[in-house]
Amino acid sequence: MGNPLATVQWAARNEEIEELIHQGESVTVHEMAQGFEAEVKELRSANASFVWKVWNKQSKPRVDVQYHLLQILAERGIAVSRPLGWGKDADCNPVLLTTFDGTSIRKANPKKVTELAKLLSAIHRIGIETEIDSFLPSYEFKSYFFAEADQYEPIDQALHAILPQAGLRRDAIIHGDYHLNNIVENGERLTVIDWTNVQRGDARYDFAWSLVLMRIYLSERNAALFRSAYLEENPMEQEELKAFEALGILRWLFLMKRGGTFRKADTIKRVKGLIQDNGWLDPSLL
């Protein structure tokens, strides 16, 4: 593959990229776990590692938004990867280079789960002032998170019942897909990655989606710790939380219908339990 940085048409880059380009083929490329939306590689120089992300699949997000927001969040002490540059590769695919900040969390424990909740809370509490407001996108909720949901009538009907009651807001920075696979660890430090879905949105949904995923894939104990730590700083009424959890469950069902969810032996059983425990949803959904 050679040094991929040399062929990029850079829209923004710092001096570190200049140095990496000058190092030529001494910068080596290594495989990493791949996501649904982009190709991800690790680039290694003599002194450091970096994450090279190319959106060469169907998704073509605004990488400039990720780049500028990561700059601001890093400057404010939020645990995110520091961006070095963004642009387009020779095939006009969006690319982003960031620092390499660790590997996926191998095992959740109470301390990590609590820290994850506080980190998400810190993101949500950052105000959308003029600098961020100038570039942060805002999308219509259903068309973004449930595009073509009308193809799945039970899900669509449930959305029509819940959304008017939820009172959705667009007053916070939301990650859009905050879960363990989008957190890396290096020693004691946790770092939030993959900001493809970042936007102005409702922090309650962002939290509820993360909580639903924890209830599905982790233990109820860990999910309860996450919920408690987050709600300590961001109180919600129980019925309000149930409504947004219902939206998170519907999102999981929607992605399952489209082949975009991971399932373990007990996953469907757990999802059925969540549906039965939530008064906003009909048990016949699954």
C-alpha positions in Angstrom: 0.0 0.0 0.0 2.9 2.3 0.6 2.5 5.6 2.4 -1.1 6.6 1.7 -0.7 10.2 3.0 1.3 11.3 0.0 -1.6 10.9 -2.4 -4.2 12.8 -0.4 -5.6 16.1 -1.4 -5.5 17.7 2.0 -8.1 20.3 3.0 -6.3 20.7 6.4 -3.2 19.2 7.8 -0.6 19.9 10.5 3.2 19.7 10.6 3.0 16.1 11.8 1.5 15.0 8.5 4.2 16.8 6.6 6.8 14.8 8.6 5.0 11.6 8.0 4.9 12.2 4.3 8.6 12.9 4.2 9.2 9.5 5.9 7.9 7.8 2.8 7.5 4.0 2.9 9.1 3.8 6.4 5.5 4.6 7.6 3.9 1.2 7.7 0.3 0.2 7.3 -1.4 -2.4 9.6 -4.9 -3.9 9.6 -7.4 -2.9 12.3 -11.0 -4.0 13.0 -13.3 -2.7 10.3 -16.6 -1.0 10.7 -19.7 -0.9 8.5 -19.0 2.6 7.2 -15.3 3.0 6.6 -11.9 1.3 6.1 -9.6 1.7 9.1 -5.9 1.2 9.2 -3.1 1.8 11.7 -0.2 3.8 10.4 3.1 3.4 12.3 6.1 5.7 12.2 9.3 5.3 14.1 7.9 7.2 17.1 4.1 6.9 17.0 1.0 5.3 15.7 -2.0 6.9 14.0 -5.5 5.9 12.8 -6.1 6.3 9.1 -9.8 6.2 8.2 -11.2 6.2 4.7 -14.9 6.3 3.9 -14.8 4.2 0.8 -18.1 2.4 1.3 -21.6 3.8 1.0 -21.3 6.3 3.8 -19.8 9.7 2.8 -20.0 11.8 6.0 -18.8 15.4 6.4 -15.3 14.7 7.7 -14.6 18.4 8.1 -17.2 18.4 10.9 -15.4 15.6 12.7 -12.0 17.2 12.2 -13.1 20.6 13.6 -15.1 19.2 16.4 -12.4 16.9 17.5 -10.0 19.9 17.6 -12.3 21.8 19.9 -13.1 18.8 22.2 -9.4 17.9 22.5 -8.6 21.5 23.4 -11.3 21.4 26.1 -9.9 18.3 27.7 -12.5 15.8 26.4 -11.0 12.4 25.9 -11.1 12.2 22.1 -8.5 11.4 19.5 -6.5 14.4 18.3 -7.1 15.1 14.6 -4.0 15.7 12.4 -5.7 16.3 9.0 -8.5 15.6 6.6 -9.0 15.5 2.9 -9.8 13.2 0.0 -7.9 10.3 -1.4 -7.1 9.6 -5.1 -10.6 8.1 -5.5 -12.2 11.2 -3.9 -13.1 9.3 -0.7 -13.2 11.3 2.5 -10.2 10.6 4.8 -9.2 11.5 8.3 -6.0 11.0 10.2 -6.0 11.0 14.1 -3.8 9.9 16.9 -3.9 6.2 17.9 -5.2 6.1 21.5 -5.5 2.5 22.4 -7.4 -0.7 21.7 -11.0 -1.8 22.3 -12.1 -2.3 25.9 -11.6 -6.0 26.6 -13.6 -6.2 29.8 -16.1 -3.8 31.4 -15.9 -3.2 35.1 -17.7 -0.8 37.5 -15.0 1.8 37.3 -14.9 1.9 33.5 -18.7 1.9 33.2 -19.0 4.8 35.6 -16.2 6.7 33.7 -18.0 6.0 30.4 -21.2 7.6 31.8 -19.3 10.7 33.1 -17.5 11.0 29.8 -20.8 11.0 27.8 -22.2 13.5 30.3 -19.2 15.8 29.8 -19.8 15.7 26.0 -23.5 16.6 26.4 -22.8 19.5 28.8 -20.6 21.3 26.3 -22.5 24.3 25.0 -23.2 24.8 21.3 -21.7 28.3 21.1 -21.1 30.3 17.9 -17.9 28.5 17.0 -19.5 25.0 17.1 -22.8 26.1 15.8 -21.2 27.4 12.6 -20.4 23.8 11.4 -22.3 21.3 13.5 -25.0 19.7 11.4 -28.6 19.2 12.5 -30.8 16.5 11.1 -34.5 15.5 11.3 -34.5 12.6 13.8 -36.5 10.0 12.0 -35.0 10.5 8.6 -31.5 10.2 10.0 -31.8 7.4 12.5 -34.7 5.5 10.9 -34.3 6.2 7.2 -36.9 4.2 5.2 -38.6 2.9 8.4 -41.9 2.9 6.6 -40.7 -0.4 5.1 -41.1 -2.0 8.5 -44.7 -1.2 9.5 -44.6 -2.2 13.2 -41.5 -0.1 13.8 -42.9 2.8 11.9 -46.2 2.7 13.8 -44.4 2.6 17.1 -42.3 5.7 16.1 -45.5 7.6 15.1 -46.9 6.9 18.6 -43.7 7.8 20.6 -42.1 10.7 18.7 -44.9 13.3 19.3 -44.8 12.5 23.0 -41.0 12.6 23.4 -40.5 16.3 22.7 -37.3 15.8 20.8 -34.7 18.6 21.2 -31.6 19.6 19.2 -29.7 21.5 21.9 -26.7 19.3 22.5 -23.7 17.7 20.8 -24.5 14.1 20.4 -22.1 11.3 19.4 -24.9 9.3 17.8 -23.4 5.8 18.4 -21.8 5.8 21.9 -21.0 2.2 22.8 -18.0 0.0 23.9 -16.8 -0.6 20.3 -16.4 3.2 19.9 -14.3 3.5 23.1 -10.6 2.6 23.2 -8.4 2.2 26.3 -4.7 2.8 26.9 -3.9 1.9 30.5 -6.4 3.9 32.6 -7.3 6.3 29.9 -10.5 5.9 27.9 -10.9 7.7 24.5 -14.1 8.2 22.4 -13.7 7.4 18.7 -15.8 7.2 15.6 -17.7 10.5 15.4 -19.3 9.7 12.0 -22.8 10.4 13.4 -22.0 13.5 15.4 -24.7 16.2 15.2 -26.8 18.7 17.1 -29.4 16.5 18.7 -31.1 15.3 21.9 -28.8 14.1 24.7 -31.6 12.0 26.1 -31.7 9.8 23.0 -27.9 9.6 22.8 -27.8 8.4 26.4 -30.7 6.0 26.0 -29.3 4.4 22.9 -26.0 3.7 24.8 -28.0 2.4 27.8 -30.0 0.0 25.6 -26.9 -1.4 24.0 -25.4 -2.0 27.5 -28.6 -3.8 28.6 -28.4 -5.9 25.5 -24.7 -6.8 25.3 -23.4 -6.3 28.9 -25.0 -7.1 32.3 -28.0 -5.4 33.8 -25.7 -4.6 36.7 -23.3 -2.6 34.5 -26.1 -1.0 32.7 -27.6 0.1 36.0 -24.3 1.6 37.1 -24.1 3.5 33.8 -27.6 4.8 34.1 -27.1 5.9 37.7 -23.8 7.7 37.1 -25.2 9.5 34.1 -28.5 10.5 35.7 -26.7 11.8 38.7 -25.5 14.6 36.5 -28.4 14.7 34.1 -31.7 13.9 35.9 -34.6 12.5 33.9 -38.1 11.5 34.9 -38.7 7.7 34.8 -41.4 7.9 32.1 -39.2 10.2 30.0 -36.3 7.7 30.2 -38.7 4.9 29.2 -39.8 6.8 26.1 -36.2 7.3 25.0 -35.3 3.8 25.8 -38.2 2.7 23.6 -36.6 4.8 20.7 -33.3 3.0 21.4 -34.9 -0.4 21.3 -36.7 0.5 18.0 -33.4 1.7 16.6 -31.8 -1.7 17.4 -34.8 -3.6 15.8 -34.5 -1.3 12.8 -30.8 -2.1 12.4 -31.4 -5.8 12.9 -33.9 -5.7 10.0 -31.3 -4.2 7.9 -28.5 -6.6 8.9 -26.6 -4.2 11.0 -26.6 -5.7 14.5 -24.4 -8.2 16.3 -26.2 -11.1 18.0 -25.0 -13.5 20.6 -26.9 -16.6 21.8 -29.0 -14.7 24.3 -29.4 -11.4 22.4 -33.0 -11.9 21.1 -34.1 -13.1 24.6 -32.6 -9.9 26.1 -34.3 -7.7 23.5 -37.6 -9.4 24.2 -37.1 -8.7 27.9 -36.5 -5.0 27.2 -39.6 -4.7 25.1 -41.8 -6.4 27.7 -40.3 -4.1 30.4 -41.1 -1.0 28.4 -44.7 0.2 28.4 -44.3 2.3 25.2 -43.8 -0.9 23.1 -46.0 -3.7 22.0 -44.5 -7.1 22.9 -45.5 -8.3 19.4 -42.7 -6.2 17.9 -40.3 -9.1 18.1 
